[in-house]
Amino acid sequence: MNDIILSIEHASVRRAGNYILDDVSFCLREGENTAIIGPNGAGKSTLMNTLCKEVHPLARENYSYQLFGRSRWPVSELRLILGHVSQTDMMLLNTTYSVFDIVLSARFSAIGMDFHITPSKEDIARAEEEISKVGLAHLSNKPLSALSSGEKAKALIARAAVNNPPLLLLDEASNALDFPSRSDFRKTISLYAKEGKTIVMVTHELSEIIEEVGRVVVMRNGRIAADGRKEDILNEHLLSSVYGQNVYIDRRNGLYSAWC
Protein backbone atom coordinates (compact mmCIF):
# COMPACT_ATOMS: atom_id res chain seq x y z
CA MET A 1 0.00 0.00 0.00
CA ASN A 2 1.40 3.39 -0.99
CA ASP A 3 2.14 5.97 1.68
CA ILE A 4 -0.37 8.66 2.63
CA ILE A 5 0.87 11.97 1.24
CA LEU A 6 -2.03 14.27 2.09
CA SER A 7 -4.84 14.17 4.63
CA ILE A 8 -7.32 16.46 6.30
CA GLU A 9 -9.63 15.52 9.13
CA HIS A 10 -12.87 17.28 10.11
CA ALA A 11 -12.36 20.39 7.96
CA SER A 12 -15.14 22.99 8.08
CA VAL A 13 -15.17 26.30 6.23
CA ARG A 14 -17.87 28.90 6.77
CA ARG A 15 -18.62 31.97 4.68
CA ALA A 16 -21.32 34.56 5.39
CA GLY A 17 -22.66 32.29 8.14
CA ASN A 18 -23.03 29.27 5.86
CA TYR A 19 -20.92 26.14 5.75
CA ILE A 20 -19.32 25.67 2.34
CA LEU A 21 -17.23 22.80 3.68
CA ASP A 22 -18.91 20.81 6.43
CA ASP A 23 -16.81 18.40 8.53
CA VAL A 24 -14.93 16.93 5.56
CA SER A 25 -12.18 14.34 5.90
CA PHE A 26 -10.03 13.36 2.92
CA CYS A 27 -6.97 11.14 2.59
CA LEU A 28 -4.74 10.72 -0.47
CA ARG A 29 -2.06 8.10 -1.10
CA GLU A 30 0.90 8.39 -3.42
CA GLY A 31 -0.14 7.58 -6.98
CA GLU A 32 -3.84 7.63 -6.11
CA ASN A 33 -4.98 9.84 -8.98
CA THR A 34 -8.37 11.26 -8.04
CA ALA A 35 -11.20 13.22 -9.66
CA ILE A 36 -13.56 15.38 -7.58
CA ILE A 37 -16.99 16.01 -9.11
CA GLY A 38 -20.35 17.37 -7.97
CA PRO A 39 -22.92 20.10 -8.60
CA ASN A 40 -22.11 23.80 -8.58
CA GLY A 41 -21.65 25.05 -5.03
CA ALA A 42 -20.90 21.57 -3.68
CA GLY A 43 -17.61 22.71 -2.11
CA LYS A 44 -15.17 21.22 -4.64
CA SER A 45 -12.98 24.31 -5.08
CA THR A 46 -13.06 25.05 -1.36
CA LEU A 47 -11.83 21.53 -0.67
CA MET A 48 -9.01 21.97 -3.19
CA ASN A 49 -8.04 25.33 -1.70
CA THR A 50 -8.01 23.73 1.73
CA LEU A 51 -5.75 20.93 0.51
CA CYS A 52 -3.21 23.42 -0.85
CA LYS A 53 -3.51 25.67 2.25
CA GLU A 54 -4.99 28.67 0.44
CA VAL A 55 -8.10 28.35 2.63
CA HIS A 56 -7.82 27.68 6.36
CA PRO A 57 -10.70 25.81 8.02
CA LEU A 58 -12.25 26.73 11.34
CA ALA A 59 -9.84 26.18 14.21
CA ARG A 60 -11.35 23.23 16.02
CA GLU A 61 -9.74 20.64 18.25
CA ASN A 62 -10.54 17.72 15.96
CA TYR A 63 -9.25 19.40 12.78
CA SER A 64 -5.92 18.15 11.44
CA TYR A 65 -3.86 18.60 8.28
CA GLN A 66 -0.89 16.59 7.09
CA LEU A 67 1.06 17.01 3.85
CA PHE A 68 3.94 14.60 3.36
CA GLY A 69 3.96 14.01 7.10
CA ARG A 70 4.03 17.67 8.15
CA SER A 71 1.30 20.08 9.22
CA ARG A 72 3.19 23.31 8.51
CA TRP A 73 5.01 24.31 5.34
CA PRO A 74 6.74 27.59 4.42
CA VAL A 75 5.53 28.85 1.04
CA SER A 76 9.05 28.53 -0.36
CA GLU A 77 9.00 24.79 0.39
CA LEU A 78 5.32 24.20 -0.36
CA ARG A 79 5.71 25.18 -4.03
CA LEU A 80 8.35 22.47 -4.43
CA ILE A 81 6.01 19.64 -3.48
CA LEU A 82 2.59 20.87 -4.57
CA GLY A 83 1.61 22.35 -7.92
CA HIS A 84 -1.80 24.00 -8.12
CA VAL A 85 -3.96 25.36 -10.93
CA SER A 86 -6.68 27.31 -9.16
CA GLN A 87 -9.67 29.39 -10.13
CA THR A 88 -7.57 32.43 -9.19
CA ASP A 89 -5.05 31.44 -11.86
CA MET A 90 -7.77 31.91 -14.46
CA MET A 91 -7.27 35.66 -13.99
CA LEU A 92 -3.87 35.22 -15.66
CA LEU A 93 -5.40 34.13 -18.94
CA ASN A 94 -5.58 37.66 -20.35
CA THR A 95 -2.18 38.80 -19.13
CA THR A 96 0.36 40.24 -21.54
CA TYR A 97 3.19 38.38 -19.81
CA SER A 98 4.73 35.80 -22.12
CA VAL A 99 4.23 32.08 -21.67
CA PHE A 100 7.89 31.82 -20.66
CA ASP A 101 7.59 34.54 -17.98
CA ILE A 102 4.37 33.06 -16.57
CA VAL A 103 5.93 29.61 -16.25
CA LEU A 104 9.35 30.78 -15.07
CA SER A 105 7.96 33.16 -12.44
CA ALA A 106 6.33 30.25 -10.61
CA ARG A 107 9.87 29.31 -9.54
CA PHE A 108 9.73 32.44 -7.38
CA SER A 109 6.05 32.29 -6.31
CA ALA A 110 5.50 35.34 -8.51
CA ILE A 111 3.32 36.30 -11.45
CA GLY A 112 5.53 37.44 -14.29
CA MET A 113 9.22 38.31 -14.16
CA ASP A 114 10.34 41.61 -12.65
CA PHE A 115 13.63 43.48 -12.46
CA HIS A 116 14.39 42.23 -8.95
CA ILE A 117 14.19 38.55 -9.96
CA THR A 118 17.36 36.95 -11.31
CA PRO A 119 16.70 33.41 -12.57
CA SER A 120 19.48 30.84 -12.54
CA LYS A 121 20.37 28.61 -15.46
CA GLU A 122 18.49 25.82 -13.69
CA ASP A 123 15.38 28.01 -13.37
CA ILE A 124 15.45 28.81 -17.08
CA ALA A 125 16.08 25.19 -18.03
CA ARG A 126 13.16 23.97 -15.91
CA ALA A 127 10.78 26.51 -17.50
CA GLU A 128 11.93 25.59 -21.00
CA GLU A 129 11.53 21.88 -20.22
CA GLU A 130 7.94 22.19 -18.98
CA ILE A 131 6.93 24.53 -21.79
CA SER A 132 8.32 22.06 -24.31
CA LYS A 133 6.67 19.14 -22.54
CA VAL A 134 3.19 20.64 -22.97
CA GLY A 135 3.89 21.46 -26.61
CA LEU A 136 4.20 25.25 -26.34
CA ALA A 137 7.89 25.77 -27.15
CA HIS A 138 6.98 27.55 -30.39
CA LEU A 139 4.77 29.95 -28.42
CA SER A 140 7.13 30.58 -25.52
CA ASN A 141 7.55 34.31 -26.27
CA LYS A 142 3.89 34.94 -27.05
CA PRO A 143 1.73 36.80 -24.51
CA LEU A 144 -0.61 34.43 -22.73
CA SER A 145 -3.57 36.53 -23.89
CA ALA A 146 -2.75 35.70 -27.53
CA LEU A 147 -3.10 31.94 -27.04
CA SER A 148 -6.14 29.74 -27.59
CA SER A 149 -8.05 28.42 -24.60
CA GLY A 150 -6.38 25.03 -24.91
CA GLU A 151 -2.92 26.57 -25.12
CA LYS A 152 -3.62 28.74 -22.08
CA ALA A 153 -4.66 25.67 -20.09
CA LYS A 154 -1.39 23.96 -21.03
CA ALA A 155 0.60 27.02 -19.98
CA LEU A 156 -1.02 27.02 -16.53
CA ILE A 157 -0.28 23.33 -16.13
CA ALA A 158 3.36 23.93 -17.08
CA ARG A 159 3.46 26.73 -14.51
CA ALA A 160 2.10 24.38 -11.83
CA ALA A 161 4.67 21.72 -12.76
CA VAL A 162 7.76 23.90 -13.19
CA ASN A 163 9.06 23.15 -9.69
CA ASN A 164 8.68 19.43 -10.39
CA PRO A 165 6.27 18.79 -7.49
CA PRO A 166 5.17 15.20 -6.83
CA LEU A 167 1.56 16.37 -6.36
CA LEU A 168 -0.59 18.34 -8.82
CA LEU A 169 -3.97 19.82 -7.83
CA LEU A 170 -6.01 20.98 -10.83
CA ASP A 171 -9.19 22.93 -10.12
CA GLU A 172 -11.29 23.07 -13.30
CA ALA A 173 -8.11 23.71 -15.28
CA SER A 174 -9.85 23.02 -18.59
CA ASN A 175 -12.83 25.36 -18.43
CA ALA A 176 -14.33 26.39 -21.79
CA LEU A 177 -12.28 23.98 -23.91
CA ASP A 178 -13.67 22.58 -27.15
CA PHE A 179 -13.54 18.86 -27.97
CA PRO A 180 -10.07 18.80 -29.60
CA SER A 181 -8.60 21.00 -26.85
CA ARG A 182 -10.12 18.76 -24.18
CA SER A 183 -8.44 15.79 -25.79
CA ASP A 184 -5.09 17.61 -25.72
CA PHE A 185 -5.72 18.52 -22.09
CA ARG A 186 -6.24 14.86 -21.19
CA LYS A 187 -3.03 13.88 -22.97
CA THR A 188 -1.10 16.54 -21.07
CA ILE A 189 -2.43 15.44 -17.68
CA SER A 190 -1.84 11.79 -18.57
CA LEU A 191 1.76 12.65 -19.38
CA TYR A 192 2.31 13.96 -15.85
CA ALA A 193 0.52 10.99 -14.32
CA LYS A 194 2.77 8.63 -16.29
CA GLU A 195 5.79 10.50 -14.91
CA GLY A 196 4.68 9.44 -11.44
CA LYS A 197 3.03 12.63 -10.21
CA THR A 198 -0.12 12.20 -8.15
CA ILE A 199 -3.03 14.06 -9.75
CA VAL A 200 -6.13 15.46 -8.05
CA MET A 201 -8.52 17.15 -10.45
CA VAL A 202 -11.82 18.97 -10.02
CA THR A 203 -14.01 18.81 -13.10
CA HIS A 204 -17.60 19.18 -14.28
CA GLU A 205 -16.93 17.07 -17.37
CA LEU A 206 -16.58 13.32 -16.94
CA SER A 207 -14.88 13.23 -20.34
CA GLU A 208 -11.92 15.08 -18.79
CA ILE A 209 -11.23 12.29 -16.29
CA ILE A 210 -8.08 10.63 -17.60
CA GLU A 211 -7.72 6.85 -17.66
CA GLU A 212 -5.02 7.05 -14.98
CA VAL A 213 -7.60 8.32 -12.47
CA GLY A 214 -8.82 5.37 -10.45
CA ARG A 215 -10.74 7.14 -7.69
CA VAL A 216 -13.68 9.52 -7.82
CA VAL A 217 -14.98 11.69 -4.97
CA VAL A 218 -18.49 13.14 -5.29
CA MET A 219 -19.38 16.24 -3.29
CA ARG A 220 -22.77 17.69 -2.42
CA ASN A 221 -23.74 20.50 -0.03
CA GLY A 222 -20.23 20.88 1.35
CA ARG A 223 -19.80 17.21 2.15
CA ILE A 224 -18.42 14.10 0.50
CA ALA A 225 -21.44 12.17 -0.76
CA ALA A 226 -19.52 9.25 -2.28
CA ASP A 227 -15.90 8.15 -2.56
CA GLY A 228 -14.51 5.05 -4.24
CA ARG A 229 -13.33 3.29 -7.38
CA LYS A 230 -14.14 5.13 -10.58
CA GLU A 231 -16.03 2.16 -11.96
CA ASP A 232 -18.23 2.02 -8.85
CA ILE A 233 -18.90 5.72 -8.42
CA LEU A 234 -19.64 6.71 -12.03
CA ASN A 235 -23.02 5.05 -12.27
CA GLU A 236 -26.36 6.53 -13.28
CA HIS A 237 -28.22 5.78 -10.06
CA LEU A 238 -25.66 7.45 -7.78
CA LEU A 239 -25.10 10.52 -9.93
CA SER A 240 -28.83 10.98 -10.56
CA SER A 241 -29.33 11.08 -6.80
CA VAL A 242 -26.51 13.60 -6.27
CA TYR A 243 -27.51 15.94 -9.11
CA GLY A 244 -31.25 15.66 -8.46
CA GLN A 245 -32.19 14.66 -12.01
CA ASN A 246 -31.72 11.75 -14.37
CA VAL A 247 -28.08 11.38 -15.39
CA TYR A 248 -27.08 9.07 -18.23
CA ILE A 249 -23.53 7.75 -18.59
CA ASP A 250 -21.61 6.31 -21.50
CA ARG A 251 -18.17 4.68 -21.38
CA ARG A 252 -15.92 4.24 -24.41
CA ASN A 253 -12.25 3.34 -24.58
CA GLY A 254 -11.78 3.92 -20.86
CA LEU A 255 -13.35 7.39 -20.90
CA TYR A 256 -16.72 8.49 -19.56
CA SER A 257 -19.30 11.03 -20.65
CA ALA A 258 -22.56 12.10 -19.01
CA TRP A 259 -25.69 14.00 -19.94
CA CYS A 260 -29.11 14.75 -18.47
N, C-alpha and C positions, 0 to 999 in steps of 0.2 A: 504493500500500500504506500503510495507516495505521501510525502510529508505535507502537513498543513502549512500553507504559506500566508493565508489571510483569514481572519475570523473576526466577527463582531458578535456580541451577545447582548440582547435586550436593548437595542438601539431605538430611541424614540426622538422624533424631531417634530416640533410644533411651530406653526406659523399662523399669526393672526388668531390665536386661540384654538386652532384646529390641528390635529395630528396629521402630518403628511407622511410620517413613518411611525408605525405604532408597534413597539415592542418586537422588533425584527432581529432575528439571529441568522447569521449566514456564515458558512465555512467553505473555504476553497482549498483544494489540494493541488500540488504541482502537476501541471499537465491536464488539469480538469477543465477543459475549455467549456465555457458556459454561456448560454443566451438567456437574457432576462426580457420577458415580454409581459404585456398586460395593457388594459385600456388607458386612455389619457387620464392623467391625474392619479394613477395607481401608486406612485411613489418610486418609480424606476430610476429616474435621474437623481432623486434625493438619496436613494440607496447608493448609487454609484459615487456621488459626491461625498458620501459618508465613508465609503471604502477608501477613497483617495485622500481623505482628511481635509477636503475643502468645506465640508459641513460638519459641525460638531454637535452630536446629540445631547439631549438633556443630561446633566450630571446626576446620575443616580447610582446608588451603591452596586446594583447588579449589572451595570453596563461595563463592558470590557472590549478592548480592541487590541488585536495582535497582527502585526505585519512582519513576516519572516522572523517571528519570535520576539519582536520588540513592540512596545506600546507607544514609544515616542521616537520620532525621526526628524532631524533637522531638514529643512527644505533642500539644502545642498546635497544631502544623501538620499532623500526620498526620490528625487528625479532620476537617480541612477538605477533604481530598482522598480520604479512604477512609471509607465508611460500612460498618458490619459488624453483622450480626445473628448472634450466636454462640450456642452451646449454653449458655454462662454466662448470657446474657440471659434464657433461659427461667426462671431463678430469679426474675425480676421479675414473672412472670405473676400471682402472688398478692399483690402489694404493694398497700397501701392508698393509695399515691400516686395522684394523679389522672392521667388521660391527658395533660393539659396539662403537668403537672410532669415526668412521665417524658420527654416529648418535649423540652420546653424545657431540662431539665437537661443534655441531651446537648451543648448549646452550651458547657457548662463542664466536660465530661468527668466529670460527676457523675451520681448516681442520686437523683433527687428534688431539689427546691429546699430550701435551708436559709437561715437568717437571714443568713449571711455572703455570700450570692450576690445581687447586684443586677443583674437583667437590663435591657438597654437596650430602647428601643422597637423596634429592629431585631431583637433576640433574640425578643421577644414576637411580632412580625409574622411571623418565619420559622416559629416553632412553630405559630402559627395557620394559616399557609398550608399546611404539610405535613399538619396534622391534618384540615383541610378537604379537601385533595387525596385523602386515603385514605377520605374519607366518614365521619369521626368527629366532625365539628364539634358535632353534637348531644349527643355523649357526652364532650366535652372535660373537664368537671368531675367525671365519674364516676371512682371508684377503678378501677384496672386490673383488680383482682380481681373486679369486678362485671360485666365484659364477657364476651361469648362467646369461644370459642377463635378464631374468625375475626376478631373485632374486636381481640383481643389481638395477633394476628399483624400486623394493619394498624398498630396503635400502635407496635410494635417497628420496623416498616419506616419509619414516619414519623420515629421517633427516629434511625434510621440515616441518614436523608436530610435531617435538619434543618439541617445545615451545608452543604447543597448540594454534596456531593462528586461528582466525575465518575465515581467507581468505587464500586459497591455489592457487597459480599460477603455472601451469604445462606446460612447454614449450617443446613439443615433448618428454615427459618423457618416452615414450615407444618405442623409435626407435629400429628397428631391432629385434622385438619380433616375435616369431612364433605364430601360432594360439592358442595353449593352454596357452602360456604365456600372450598373449593379453587378453584372457578371465580372467586370474588371475588378470591382471592389472585392468580391468574394475571392478572386484569385490572389489579390494582394494580401488579404487577411490569412488565407490558407498558407501563403508563403511564410509568413511569420510563425504560424502554428507549426509548420513543418520544421522550422528552425529550432523549435523547442520552447518558444515563448508560450506562456499560459494566457489565453484570451478570455476576457469577459466582455460581452457585447449586449447593449440594449438596442432593441429594434422593434419596429411595428410591422416589419415585413418578414414573414417566415422564409421567403425566398432568399433572404440575406444570410440565413443561418448556414454557415459553412459545414461541410461534411465532417470536419474535425471536431465540431461541437458535439459532445455526447450528453450534455446535461442541459435541461431547460428549467428555469425558475419562472413561475407565473405570479404576478403581483396583482392585488386588487385592494382598493381602499387602504393603502398604506401598509398592507400586510402581505406575507407570502402565502398565496392560496394553494400552490402546488409546487413540488420540487422533485425532480427525478430524471430518469433516463429519457432522452429525447423521444424515443419510440413510444414510451408510455404516456408522456405528457401531451404530445401533439396529437390529440384525438378529438373528434368532433364533439363528443358528449361533454368532456371537461371544458373545452374552450367555449362552447355554447353557454355553459353555466356561468363562466367567468365574464364573458362579454354581454350576457343578457339577451342574446339573439342567436338564431341558428347560424353556426359556423360550419363551413364545408372545407375539407382538407384533401389535397391531392399530393401524392409523393411520386417523384420521377427521378431516377438516377441519383438517389441519395439526397435530393433536395425537396423541400416542402413548399407548398403555396396554400393560401387560404382566402376564402371570400365568404360574404354573407348574402 
